[in-house]
Amino acid sequence: MEFATITEILMMIAFGFSWPSSIFKTIKSKSTKGKSMLFLILIDFGYVCGIVSKITSIIVTNDDKSLVAIALIFYIINFAMVTADLALYFHYRSIEKMREQIANDLDINNEDTEEEALEE
């Protein structure tokens, strides 16, 4: 079981390298373009399942608890990064919606002004 836990830790490290770049891209672009809220939620759900699995493994099995604890730490770190990316998604999506609403309001006002000018 130790080999499986070690390869799981390596997988979590590999995944862990991708999240900071995703977060940085979101902050830099200040946009949700190319992001999927559902994808981020499903990834977070997967990490929660992994966290529960590792906690259960620590409590119930005779596996090397130190290796399982290390895997658990990486699950928690990855979960935190995806959750941060998800929070940024909601933050920037609300800003985008406000901008869309303002643009729509301005378009409606411009149309009203144009109609009034034509009536005169």
C-alpha positions as CSV (number, residue, x, y, z in Angstrom):
1,M,0.0,0.0,0.0
2,E,2.9,2.3,0.6
3,F,3.8,2.4,-3.2
4,A,0.2,3.4,-4.0
5,T,0.3,6.2,-1.4
6,I,3.6,7.5,-2.7
7,T,2.3,7.6,-6.3
8,E,-0.8,9.3,-5.0
9,I,1.3,11.9,-3.4
10,L,3.3,12.4,-6.6
11,M,0.0,12.8,-8.5
12,M,-1.2,15.5,-6.0
13,I,2.1,17.3,-6.4
14,A,1.7,17.3,-10.1
15,F,-1.9,18.6,-9.9
16,G,-0.7,21.1,-7.3
17,F,1.7,22.8,-9.8
18,S,-1.2,23.6,-12.1
19,W,-3.4,25.5,-9.7
20,P,-1.2,28.4,-8.9
21,S,-0.8,29.1,-12.6
22,S,-4.6,29.0,-13.0
23,I,-5.1,31.4,-10.1
24,F,-2.4,33.7,-11.5
25,K,-4.1,33.7,-14.9
26,T,-7.4,34.6,-13.4
27,I,-6.0,37.4,-11.3
28,K,-4.0,38.8,-14.2
29,S,-6.8,38.7,-16.8
30,K,-9.5,39.7,-14.2
31,S,-11.8,37.5,-16.3
32,T,-13.7,34.3,-16.1
33,K,-13.3,33.6,-19.8
34,G,-12.2,30.0,-20.3
35,K,-13.2,29.0,-16.7
36,S,-15.8,26.5,-15.9
37,M,-17.5,26.9,-12.5
38,L,-18.9,23.3,-12.8
39,F,-15.4,22.0,-13.5
40,L,-13.9,23.7,-10.4
41,I,-16.7,22.5,-8.2
42,L,-16.3,18.9,-9.4
43,I,-12.5,19.1,-8.8
44,D,-13.2,20.4,-5.3
45,F,-15.7,17.6,-4.7
46,G,-13.0,15.1,-5.8
47,Y,-10.5,16.6,-3.3
48,V,-13.1,16.4,-0.5
49,C,-13.6,12.8,-1.3
50,G,-9.8,12.3,-1.2
51,I,-9.6,14.1,2.1
52,V,-12.4,11.9,3.6
53,S,-10.6,8.8,2.2
54,K,-7.3,9.8,3.8
55,I,-8.9,10.6,7.2
56,T,-10.7,7.3,7.1
57,S,-7.5,5.5,6.2
58,I,-5.7,7.1,9.1
59,I,-8.5,6.0,11.5
60,V,-9.4,2.6,10.2
61,T,-6.4,1.0,8.5
62,N,-2.9,-0.1,9.5
63,D,-1.3,1.8,6.6
64,D,1.8,3.9,7.2
65,K,0.0,6.8,8.8
66,S,2.8,9.3,8.1
67,L,2.6,8.7,4.3
68,V,-1.2,8.9,4.4
69,A,-0.9,12.1,6.4
70,I,1.4,13.6,3.8
71,A,-1.2,12.7,1.1
72,L,-3.9,14.3,3.2
73,I,-1.9,17.5,3.4
74,F,-1.5,17.6,-0.4
75,Y,-5.3,17.0,-0.8
76,I,-6.0,19.9,1.6
77,I,-3.5,22.2,-0.2
78,N,-5.0,21.4,-3.6
79,F,-8.5,21.8,-2.3
80,A,-7.6,25.3,-0.9
81,M,-6.1,26.4,-4.2
82,V,-9.1,25.2,-6.3
83,T,-11.4,26.9,-3.7
84,A,-9.4,30.1,-4.1
85,D,-9.7,29.9,-7.9
86,L,-13.5,29.3,-7.5
87,A,-13.8,32.3,-5.2
88,L,-12.0,34.4,-7.9
89,Y,-14.4,33.0,-10.5
90,F,-17.4,34.3,-8.5
91,H,-15.7,37.6,-7.8
92,Y,-14.8,38.4,-11.4
93,R,-18.0,36.9,-12.7
94,S,-20.0,39.4,-10.6
95,I,-17.9,42.2,-11.9
96,E,-18.5,41.0,-15.5
97,K,-22.2,40.9,-14.9
98,M,-22.2,44.5,-13.5
99,R,-20.3,45.7,-16.5
100,E,-22.7,43.9,-18.8
101,Q,-25.7,45.5,-17.0
102,I,-24.1,49.0,-17.2
103,A,-23.4,48.4,-20.9
104,N,-27.0,47.3,-21.5
105,D,-28.3,50.4,-19.6
106,L,-26.1,52.7,-21.6
107,D,-27.3,51.1,-24.9
108,I,-30.9,51.6,-23.8
109,N,-30.3,55.2,-22.9
110,N,-28.5,55.8,-26.2
111,E,-31.4,54.3,-28.1
112,D,-33.9,56.5,-26.2
113,T,-31.7,59.6,-27.0
114,E,-31.6,58.7,-30.7
115,E,-35.3,58.2,-30.8
116,E,-35.9,61.5,-29.2
117,A,-33.5,63.2,-31.6
118,L,-35.4,61.6,-34.6
119,E,-38.7,62.8,-33.2
120,E,-37.6,66.4,-33.1
